[in-house]
Amino acid sequence: MRYSRRSMLKHSASAAAISMLPFTYGCSDSTNSKSNAITLENQKPGTKAWILKREEILFDEPTVDNLWMGPIRSSAIEGYCDKLYVEQGGEISFYVSSRIASTYTIDIYRIGYYQGNGGRSIESIGPFHGKDMGTPEHDPDTYHIECNWEKAHIQKIGNDWVSGFYVAKLKTSDGWANYMSFVVTDDISHDFVFQVADFNSHAYNRWPEHHSLYNNIDTGIDNYWGPRNVSSFLRPQGKLSQLVDLPLTMGAGEFFAWQYPFVFC
């Protein structure tokens, strides 16, 4: 079956809208799994407090006129992790910058079914004193931009933290919020494996404005397919800017746009 460009955009937008809502049903348990850790985990009380609300995002005004997707950054509060994946019992470092906050907190949630709530509160840390870490200069030849911010916190991952996708919700004392995200892994054999498309998310990450692998180095506009651009994992993830406007993807790449429904097992 062939789809026109208009039809493809329409179907993609519908799928994206549906994927932003928590499911109201769960997947059946696996009978062949050697471990039921995830099944037991999803029976624990969930919460919707993990959801990043539109009114919690204070977007920066863009300085580039040709950004059709609008602003993608919120320097009110933003951050990144030093790892994409961390093993149970390991450590992960958080790097946070805020241009307005006197203090902020970090609430960590695991994303899953949890009675249709979509997430469970794992740990709350802080308050921390906010500090503006600035915006690094990009390499004029490759558009490579990488942050070297001050480490805000080293998080110990418990041995009982079940493998999955986690968000660390940053929230200022003024109520502005943003995400950082990471994956916890284990060494247990499972019947099904969910792979987060981190590399794809970071390739399309435009933070702070138009610095992705697919922006023209000379003009900053879209649809660049040359070999010169370089991207870094060590920077916050801006709002996803593909096909539709998805402000709730702040700090989590493509996960809540395209992958979110698959973790409700």
N, C-alpha and C positions, 0 to 999 in steps of 0.2 A: 504494500500500500504506500502511495506517495502522499506526502504532505506539502502543502504550499508553505512559504515562509510565514504568512499570516496565520495559518492553521497551527503551525509548530509553536509560534509565539503564544497563541491562545491556550494550547494544551499545556505548555510549560508554565505559564502564569497560574493556571488552575492548580497544577500539581504543587507549585511552590506555596500557594495559599493554604492548601490542605495540609502540607507538611509542617506548617507553623503551629498547628493545633494539636494538643495532647490527644492521644487515642482514648477511646472509652471502652476498649476491650483489649484483651491480652492474647498472646500466642499460646498454643498448647505446649505442655511440658514435653521435653524429649525423653523417651524411654530408654535410649541407648547411651546416654551421657554417663561418663564415669564420675562426674561430680554434679551435684544439684545446687552449687553455691549461688548461681544466678537466679534459679527458681526461688530459693529461700530469700535471697536479697530482695526480690521484687514483691515479697509478701510483707516487707516492712513498711511502716507508715510513710507515705509520700507527702509532698507539698508542691504548691504552685509558686512558692516564693522565689524559685530559681528564675522564673520568666522575666526577661528584660523588657520592661514596658516602654512604649514610645515616649511617654512623658518623662521618663528617667534619662533620656539621652539629650545632651546639650551639644548639638553639632556645631563645629567650627564653620565660619563662613569661608567658602572656597575662594582662592585667589586666581583660579584658572577659569576662564569664561566658557570653555568648550566642554565642561564636564556635564554631559546630559543627565547623569545619574544624581547630580546634586552633591552636597557635602558628604564625605565618607568618614570623617574623623571627629572624635570628641576628646579634645585635649583637657577637658574638665577633669577627666579621670580615664586613664588607659594604661595598659601594661602588656607584658609578654612573659613567657616562661623560657628557661634556658634549655628545655627539652621538649620534644614532641611526645615522647613516650617515657614512662618511668615504671620500673618493676615494683611489685609489692615489697615493702620493706626498704625501698630506696628513698632518695631525696630529690626534690625539684626546687629550683630557685625562682622567685617571682621578682620582676622588675617593674616598678610602678612610677608613673609621673602624673602629677596633677597641677594645673596652672591656677586653680582656685581653692582647693580644699585645705582647710587647716588640719583636719583629720579624716581618715577613711577606714573602712573595715573590709575584710575579705571573707566571703561566705562560700564554702566549697560544697558543690552538689554533684551527686552521680545522676546521670540521665538514664532513665529506664521506664518501665511501665508504672509500677507503684500505684495501683488502683486507678489508673488513668490520669494521675497527677503529673506524670512526666519526669519527676525527679525526687531525690531524697537528700535532706540536709545531712552532710557528713561532719563538717567542722566549721566553726566560726572563729576567726582570729582578728586581733586588733583591739583597740584602734591604733593606727599608725599616723605619724605626722606626714602630711602631704608635702611634696617638693616638686617643683617644676624642673624636669630634667632636660627640657629643650628638644629641638629637632635637629638631628645631624644633617650635615651637608651631603648631597649625593655626588657620586663620581660623574663628571660631565660626559665621559665616554661610554659608560655602561649603565647609567642610572642606578647603579648599586647604592643602596642606602641601608646602613646598619647602625643600630643603637648600641651605645656603650654606657647604659644608665647604671646608676647606683643600685646595688642589690637591696631590695626592700625586706625580703623574708625568705628563709629556707624552710620548706615544708617537708616534714617527715611523712612518708606514706606508710600507713599501717599495714601490717601483714594480713589484716582482715578486710582491707579495702578491696572489694570485688572488682575484677577487671571490667573495664568499660570506659565510656567517654565521660569526662568530668569538666565542669565549668567552675571557675573561681569568679564569683560576682563581686566586682569592686563597687563600693558605694561610699560616696562622700557624706560628710556631716550635713551637707545642703540637700542631699537626696539624689544627686546625679550618679549614674551607674554605667557600668561597662563590663564586658567579659574578658577573661583569659581562659584558655582551654588546654586540656592535655588528656592523654590516654594512659590508663593504668593497665599493665599487662601481668599475666601470670604464666606459670609453667605447667598448667593442668591441661590435659587433653580434653577437647570439646568436640561435640558433633558439628557445630557451626562456628564459623569465624567471621566476625565483622571487621572489615578493613576500612579505616577512616582515610579519606582522600586528602591527607595533609599536604602532600607535594602539589596537588592541583590547587588547593586553597591558597597556598603561599605563592604559587606562580601567578594567580590572578589578584593577589593582594596589592592594592594601589596605595596603601599608606605611605606617606601622609596625604598625597593627593592623586597622583597619576604615575606611580613608580612601580608598575608591574612588568612582567616579561612581555606583555603584549601592547605596550605603549611605545609610540615612535619616539626615539631618543631626541630627534631634532625638534619636533613640534609638540610632543606630549600627547598627541591624540591617539585614538584607538587603532586597532588593526595593523599593528606592526608585527611582522613575521621574521625579522632578521635574527642573526645569531649573536648580536652584541650585548643584549640586555642581560643583567645579572640580578638575581633576587637573593634576599637573606631571610632566614627564619628569625633572626634576632631583631624583631620589631613588632609592634602591635599589629593586629589585623583590623583593617578598616571595614566599613560596610561593604558587603558583596555587591558588585555592580554588574550583574548579568541579566539581561532580558527584562527583569522586573525590579522594582525598588523594594529592597528587603532590609530595612533598618535594623531589624532584630537579629541580623547576622553579625552585628558588631562583635569583634573579638573571638569569633568562632568559625570564621571562614565559611565554607560551603555546607557545614554540617547541618544547621537548622533549615537550610534551603532545600537540600536534596537527599540527605542521608538519615535525618531524624526518625522517620517512621520505622526504620529497620531495627531499632534497638529496643523494641517493646516486647522482647521474648524473655 
